[in-house]
Each structure stands twice: as structure tokens, then as C-alpha cells.
């Protein structure tokens, strides 16, 4: 999974960098910062994790360690275990975004004022 993530991040970052510099002739050589800033990390992480799940299932099936039903039951149990953390993370992102849109930080700083130590 790690190889898939690193390779996917570098590939997506480089391809998006060159898409942004469509002429290609005058595009400066991308640095690692440019590549990482253009990478689509969310898509890469999703694809890498799905690929790792598939590889793990295929290894278990071909070595006859698990049946298809057992693989699917284990995968569903794993998804259930991750769902609570995922939902918490999604809600935290939503609250963070709403706080930025509504300018909660500057409001709280003005409301609290100098009553808190620096």
C-alpha cells in the first residue's frame, strides 16, 4: 500500500503540474514541492487502500486461507470498525469549514479579548 500511495501521489502530482503548464515547452522542471502541491492525495489514498484490500483478499483466496464468504465477512467487519472514525473525521472537517466560513476565530478573539493570556 505504501508503494501505491507514494507512486500515486508522485504520478498524480506530476501529471497535474504538467496539465497546469499546458505548453510544456516553457514549463520549469517541477520540484518535489510543486509535485506534492499538485497531487490529488484523497483520490490516491482511496485507490491505494482499495487496491491493497483487493490484493489481500486475492492472496487469502489463492492460498486457500479463507473462502470468498469469509473474505467478504472480514472486509465488512473491517469497514464497520473504520466507519465511526471516518464519520468523526468528516464531521470535524465540516465543523472546521463552517467555522472558517462564519469567521468564528476572529469573532471569538474579539469576544474574549484580552481576558486570556497570550
Backbone as JSON, one array per atom type, in Angstrom:
{
  "sequence": "XXXXXXXXXXXXXXXXXXXXXXXXXXXXXXXXXXXXXXXXXXXXXXXXXXXXXXXXXXXXXXXXXXXXXXXXXXXXXXXXXXXXXXXXXXXXXXXXXXXXXXXXXXXXXXXXXXXXXX",
  "N": [[0.83, -1.18, 0.0], [1.97, 1.2, 0.72], [3.83, 1.67, -1.32], [2.09, 2.0, -3.46], [0.74, 4.32, -2.62], [2.8, 6.29, -2.48], [3.81, 6.19, -5.11], [1.44, 6.83, -6.52], [0.86, 9.41, -5.54], [3.1, 10.87, -6.42], [2.87, 10.46, -9.2], [0.29, 11.54, -9.78], [0.66, 14.15, -8.92], [2.75, 15.06, -10.6], [1.53, 14.78, -13.13], [-0.67, 16.53, -12.9], [0.72, 18.9, -12.5], [1.99, 19.27, -14.98], [-0.29, 19.51, -16.53], [-1.26, 21.96, -15.67], [0.71, 23.56, -16.69], [0.39, 23.77, -19.6], [1.63, 24.33, -22.06], [4.1, 23.11, -21.95], [6.64, 23.38, -23.13], [7.85, 25.69, -22.11], [7.65, 25.16, -19.46], [8.9, 25.09, -16.21], [11.17, 22.75, -14.72], [9.64, 20.52, -12.52], [9.74, 20.84, -8.98], [10.01, 18.88, -5.95], [8.25, 20.03, -4.16], [6.45, 21.35, -5.87], [5.33, 19.11, -7.16], [4.16, 17.69, -5.0], [2.34, 19.6, -4.1], [0.53, 19.69, -6.16], [-0.61, 17.2, -6.17], [-3.27, 14.81, -6.02], [-4.22, 13.83, -3.3], [-6.33, 12.64, -1.84], [-7.81, 11.08, -3.68], [-5.76, 9.34, -4.46], [-5.17, 8.02, -2.04], [-7.58, 6.68, -1.56], [-7.73, 4.97, -3.83], [-5.37, 3.51, -3.44], [-5.86, 2.2, -1.0], [-8.12, 0.65, -1.64], [-7.0, -0.98, -3.61], [-5.08, -2.32, -2.06], [-6.79, -3.72, -0.34], [-8.02, -5.43, -2.18], [-5.8, -6.92, -3.12], [-5.03, -8.17, -0.74], [-7.29, -9.78, -0.27], [-7.21, -11.43, -2.56], [-4.76, -12.75, -2.16], [-5.35, -14.21, 0.18], [-7.39, -15.83, -0.8], [-6.17, -17.28, -2.96], [-4.23, -18.68, -1.59], [-5.76, -20.32, -0.23], [-6.56, -19.75, 2.37], [-8.78, -18.46, 3.29], [-12.3, -18.53, 2.52], [-14.39, -17.17, -0.1], [-16.67, -16.11, 1.08], [-15.81, -15.8, 3.74], [-13.78, -13.92, 3.37], [-15.27, -11.7, 2.48], [-16.9, -11.27, 4.72], [-14.94, -10.59, 6.62], [-13.96, -8.26, 5.43], [-16.21, -6.59, 5.51], [-16.57, -6.45, 8.29], [-14.23, -5.07, 8.94], [-14.73, -2.64, 7.62], [-16.9, -1.73, 9.11], [-15.61, -1.26, 11.54], [-14.03, 0.9, 10.91], [-15.79, 2.88, 10.22], [-16.9, 4.54, 12.29], [-14.73, 6.17, 13.09], [-14.24, 7.4, 10.63], [-16.63, 8.84, 10.21], [-16.48, 10.61, 12.38], [-14.23, 12.07, 11.64], [-15.15, 13.24, 9.23], [-17.26, 14.85, 10.21], [-15.74, 16.58, 11.81], [-14.19, 17.89, 9.87], [-16.28, 19.2, 8.55], [-17.28, 20.93, 10.57], [-14.99, 22.46, 10.98], [-14.76, 23.71, 8.46], [-17.17, 25.17, 8.39], [-16.67, 26.88, 10.53], [-14.6, 28.43, 9.48], [-15.9, 29.67, 7.31], [-17.87, 31.14, 8.62], [-16.31, 32.82, 10.08], [-15.51, 32.32, 12.76], [-13.2, 32.24, 14.35], [-11.97, 34.95, 14.36], [-14.18, 36.25, 15.52], [-14.4, 34.99, 18.05], [-11.93, 35.72, 19.09], [-12.24, 38.48, 19.29], [-14.42, 38.58, 21.03], [-13.55, 37.35, 23.4], [-11.31, 38.79, 23.88], [-8.81, 40.42, 25.71], [-8.84, 38.8, 27.91], [-7.73, 36.3, 28.09], [-4.54, 34.83, 28.63], [-1.63, 35.49, 26.63]],
  "CA": [[0.0, 0.0, 0.0], [2.86, 2.35, 0.79], [4.38, 1.9, -2.66], [0.98, 2.54, -4.26], [0.47, 5.7, -2.21], [3.89, 7.17, -2.89], [3.8, 6.25, -6.57], [0.25, 7.55, -6.97], [1.0, 10.83, -5.21], [4.09, 11.45, -7.33], [2.33, 10.45, -10.57], [-0.81, 12.5, -9.92], [1.21, 15.5, -8.78], [3.48, 15.42, -11.81], [0.6, 14.95, -14.26], [-1.43, 17.78, -12.72], [1.65, 20.02, -12.68], [2.16, 19.49, -16.41], [-1.57, 19.99, -17.06], [-1.33, 23.39, -15.39], [1.67, 24.19, -17.59], [-0.01, 23.03, -20.79], [2.52, 24.48, -23.21], [5.1, 22.08, -21.78], [7.96, 23.78, -23.59], [8.4, 26.69, -21.2], [7.37, 24.77, -18.08], [10.11, 24.76, -15.46], [11.2, 21.39, -14.16], [8.94, 20.57, -11.23], [10.44, 20.41, -7.77], [9.18, 17.99, -5.13], [7.19, 20.87, -3.59], [5.43, 21.53, -6.91], [4.65, 17.83, -7.38], [3.3, 17.38, -3.85], [1.24, 20.58, -4.0], [-0.45, 19.41, -7.21], [-1.09, 15.82, -6.05], [-4.64, 14.57, -5.56], [-3.95, 12.82, -2.28], [-7.53, 11.92, -1.43], [-8.07, 10.04, -4.68], [-4.68, 8.36, -4.4], [-5.32, 7.2, -0.83], [-8.73, 5.8, -1.75], [-7.36, 3.92, -4.77], [-4.34, 2.64, -2.84], [-6.47, 1.34, 0.02], [-8.96, -0.34, -2.32], [-6.1, -1.94, -4.24], [-4.5, -3.15, -1.0], [-7.85, -4.63, 0.08], [-8.19, -6.45, -3.22], [-4.62, -7.78, -3.1], [-5.1, -9.01, 0.47], [-8.32, -10.79, -0.49], [-6.73, -12.39, -3.54], [-3.73, -13.59, -1.52], [-6.02, -15.14, 1.09], [-8.15, -16.79, -1.6], [-5.29, -18.16, -3.72], [-3.52, -19.56, -0.67], [-6.84, -21.1, 0.39], [-6.64, -19.45, 3.8], [-10.17, -18.06, 3.53], [-13.23, -18.65, 1.4], [-14.9, -15.87, -0.55], [-17.6, -15.62, 2.1], [-15.02, -15.34, 4.9], [-13.11, -12.67, 2.96], [-16.25, -10.62, 2.47], [-17.28, -11.01, 6.11], [-13.82, -9.87, 7.25], [-13.9, -6.91, 4.85], [-17.34, -5.84, 6.05], [-16.26, -6.18, 9.7], [-13.23, -4.0, 8.94], [-15.38, -1.37, 7.25], [-17.68, -1.31, 10.28], [-14.69, -0.75, 12.56], [-13.46, 2.17, 10.45], [-16.86, 3.84, 9.94], [-17.06, 5.51, 13.37], [-13.64, 7.13, 12.95], [-14.45, 8.16, 9.4], [-17.71, 9.8, 10.43], [-15.96, 11.64, 13.27], [-13.35, 12.91, 10.83], [-15.97, 14.04, 8.31], [-17.93, 15.9, 10.98], [-14.73, 17.57, 12.23], [-13.91, 18.72, 8.69], [-17.45, 20.07, 8.32], [-17.3, 21.99, 11.59], [-13.86, 23.34, 10.68], [-15.1, 24.52, 7.29], [-18.2, 26.14, 8.79], [-16.02, 27.88, 11.38], [-13.88, 29.35, 8.61], [-16.85, 30.45, 6.52], [-18.57, 32.06, 9.51], [-15.29, 33.63, 10.75], [-15.65, 32.09, 14.2], [-11.94, 32.57, 15.01], [-11.89, 36.38, 14.66], [-15.25, 36.61, 16.43], [-14.05, 34.56, 19.4], [-10.81, 36.54, 19.56], [-12.78, 39.78, 19.69], [-15.32, 38.42, 22.17], [-12.79, 37.02, 24.59], [-10.43, 39.95, 24.08], [-7.53, 40.24, 26.41], [-9.05, 38.08, 29.16], [-6.89, 35.12, 28.07], [-3.11, 35.16, 28.49], [-1.08, 35.25, 25.29]],
  "C": [[0.87, 1.24, 0.0], [3.44, 2.69, -0.57], [3.31, 2.5, -3.57], [0.68, 3.99, -3.91], [1.55, 6.64, -2.71], [3.92, 7.31, -4.41], [2.62, 7.04, -7.11], [0.34, 9.05, -6.7], [1.98, 11.5, -6.17], [3.54, 11.52, -8.76], [1.21, 11.47, -10.74], [-0.3, 13.93, -9.8], [1.94, 15.95, -10.02], [2.53, 15.65, -12.98], [-0.23, 16.22, -14.12], [-0.54, 19.0, -12.87], [1.81, 20.32, -14.17], [0.86, 19.88, -17.09], [-1.71, 21.49, -16.83], [-0.37, 24.18, -16.27], [1.53, 23.51, -18.95], [0.95, 23.19, -21.96], [3.68, 23.5, -23.15], [6.51, 22.5, -22.16], [8.62, 24.73, -22.58], [8.18, 26.34, -19.73], [8.69, 24.48, -17.37], [10.02, 23.34, -14.93], [10.57, 21.42, -12.78], [9.84, 20.12, -10.08], [9.5, 19.49, -7.0], [8.03, 18.77, -4.52], [6.07, 21.07, -4.6], [4.64, 20.24, -7.12], [3.69, 17.53, -6.24], [2.13, 18.35, -3.74], [0.17, 20.35, -5.07], [-1.08, 18.02, -7.09], [-2.52, 15.77, -5.53], [-4.59, 13.45, -4.52], [-5.18, 12.03, -1.88], [-7.83, 10.78, -2.39], [-7.01, 8.94, -4.61], [-4.84, 7.45, -3.19], [-6.49, 6.23, -0.96], [-8.37, 4.65, -2.68], [-6.33, 2.97, -4.18], [-4.95, 1.7, -1.8], [-7.38, 0.29, -0.61], [-8.1, -1.41, -3.0], [-5.48, -2.87, -3.21], [-5.53, -4.14, -0.47], [-8.01, -5.77, -0.91], [-7.02, -7.42, -3.23], [-4.66, -8.71, -1.89], [-6.14, -10.12, 0.31], [-7.84, -11.86, -1.47], [-5.65, -13.3, -2.97], [-4.36, -14.63, -0.6], [-6.79, -16.21, 0.31], [-7.23, -17.77, -2.32], [-4.48, -19.1, -2.83], [-4.5, -20.46, 0.09], [-6.87, -20.96, 1.91], [-8.06, -19.11, 4.2], [-11.01, -18.37, 2.3], [-13.67, -17.25, 1.0], [-15.82, -15.27, 0.5], [-16.85, -15.08, 3.32], [-14.28, -14.05, 4.59], [-14.08, -11.5, 3.01], [-16.72, -10.27, 3.88], [-16.19, -10.22, 6.84], [-13.73, -8.44, 6.73], [-15.01, -6.04, 5.41], [-17.11, -5.51, 7.52], [-15.21, -5.07, 9.82], [-13.82, -2.65, 8.59], [-16.24, -0.84, 8.4], [-16.78, -0.68, 11.33], [-14.17, 0.63, 12.19], [-14.54, 3.26, 10.33], [-17.0, 4.9, 11.03], [-15.97, 6.57, 13.29], [-13.79, 8.0, 11.73], [-15.53, 9.21, 9.58], [-17.26, 10.94, 11.35], [-15.07, 12.6, 12.5], [-14.13, 13.79, 9.87], [-16.71, 15.15, 9.04], [-16.95, 16.97, 11.43], [-14.35, 18.47, 11.06], [-15.05, 19.68, 8.41], [-17.51, 21.22, 9.31], [-16.16, 22.97, 11.35], [-14.15, 24.26, 9.5], [-16.15, 25.57, 7.64], [-17.6, 27.24, 9.66], [-15.24, 28.88, 10.55], [-14.83, 30.24, 7.84], [-17.54, 31.5, 7.38], [-17.62, 32.96, 10.3], [-15.41, 33.54, 12.27], [-14.39, 32.5, 14.94], [-11.81, 34.05, 15.34], [-12.98, 36.84, 15.63], [-14.89, 36.24, 17.87], [-12.89, 35.38, 19.96], [-11.28, 37.91, 20.0], [-13.65, 39.68, 20.92], [-14.57, 38.17, 23.47], [-11.82, 38.17, 24.92], [-9.16, 39.58, 24.8], [-7.7, 39.47, 27.73], [-8.23, 36.78, 29.23], [-5.43, 35.52, 27.94], [-2.61, 34.77, 27.1], [-0.21, 34.07, 25.2]]
}
